[in-house]
Amino acid sequence: MMISGRFPRPVFKFKKGTSVYPYEGLSLGFKPLKGPNKITIGVLAEEKVRKRVEKFIYNLVDGGRKFQGMERLFDVNLEVVWRFIKDIKNVGYAPGDLAGCDVVVVPLPSNMRLPDSVDYYIPLKQEFALLGIPTQMVDYSTIKNLAENRYVLFNFALNIYGKAGGVGWGLADKMENYAYLGVDVGGGYTVVSILVNLNSPVISWKIEYNPGVEISVFAERPLLSALLEAEKSTGGKLDGFIVYRDGRAHWSEVEAVRNVYEEARARNILTSDSFYAFLEVRKRITPRFIRLAKGRFYNPEKGVYFLIEENYMLLSTTGYPERGIPLYYGLVRPILVSLIDTSSWDTTVLEHGRLVYWLSQLHWGSAFYTPRLPITTLYAHRICSFLSRGLSPPEEYYSRLWFL
């Protein structure tokens, strides 16, 4: 018999308060959880759109209409360095003129991300990545039509803040002293994302070359390296770790996690009574959830789950209230969470599922829409995607959310 229910929404912790809605928390003046006091924003744009770009950036910094401005909302001083060029297709030495900036904003023509033969989106990101500078791209259509839209400006500010090293919010509930590790494979790499201290999150990642296509052949090295990094970040032994695998796990990866657990205990990275769990988080599945109300079909509420077997559950991480009405492409899709292996089966997949749901809501890339995946696997997947395109910043920038 299937067991169903709905997990409670997470409560987010800010510097001066708590809220279940990130936009509400920052709009009420609770301030971001932690981050830089000053951010230098570089702007690389074509001369022909100077006026529109300047208006967009001034609205971002100082506010306008119902947007309070990034300086006020995020409690940060902003300095803007301008660099206008004739043609974005030929930037020349312009990126070097913006060395030292924390983030560079690059407005692009709306059709710039088309065929690879004429794509300048990735090459520009690659060029700035070599300088250790994350970029924030924006379409001409956005700066033309949405320059005063408070929601667009807020999300744009949030992404800049994250790429500059800031963290908008954490979880308010007291969490275990665990390392939360996301694993994905792609583009010839195994990526392990590292998340510790969910109340004041610290994030990083480790990379390992991988000859396999879908199987992490050398999973042990990056996983053990990730635990060492997590121990360093927390300043002491860990009480355990949870590995979230994006997609299906191979038996060799299960063995790798077991070996890492034993090695970490032997090295005193983990406490003697420590815990580990290995979960699959799969997004390519067939089932859908439907909410029926007054004879009409709607998307399910976020947090709804169905336990289909003892260690397998379907979980809706997106849906109502952000996406209440199904769009043209249909209902929102749930994810399948599977408990593959653990040191203690007393901790059920339901307990793990709640945390998977909360981690999907912790995403710092948008204050309005949350992703399907928990940020552990989502960020590992995004890093894999960027690495496969030749985008890799210096290791000292790994604590920044440059992939948002």
Salt bridges, closest charged atoms under 4 A:
GLU46 OE1 - LYS48 NZ 3.64
GLU47 OE2 - ARG50 NE 2.59
GLU54 OE2 - ARG50 NH1 3.51
GLU79 OE1 - LYS38 NZ 3.04
ASP97 OD2 - ARG83 NE 2.68
ASP102 OD1 - ARG400 NH2 3.91
ASP139 OD1 - ARG113 NH2 3.90
GLU148 OE2 - LYS55 NZ 3.67
GLU148 OE1 - ARG65 NE 2.87
ASP184 OD2 - HIS381 ND1 2.90
GLU208 OE2 - ARG221 NH2 2.75
GLU229 OE1 - LYS206 NZ 3.52
ASP246 OD1 - LYS283 NZ 3.21
ASP246 OD2 - HIS381 ND1 3.60
GLU253 OE1 - ARG245 NE 2.94
GLU255 OE2 - ARG258 NH1 3.02
GLU263 OE2 - ARG267 NE 2.86
GLU301 OE1 - ARG6 NE 3.65
GLU322 OE2 - ARG9 NH2 3.42
GLU322 OE2 - LYS302 NZ 2.92
ASP341 OD2 - ARG258 NE 2.85
GLU395 OE2 - LYS206 NZ 3.67
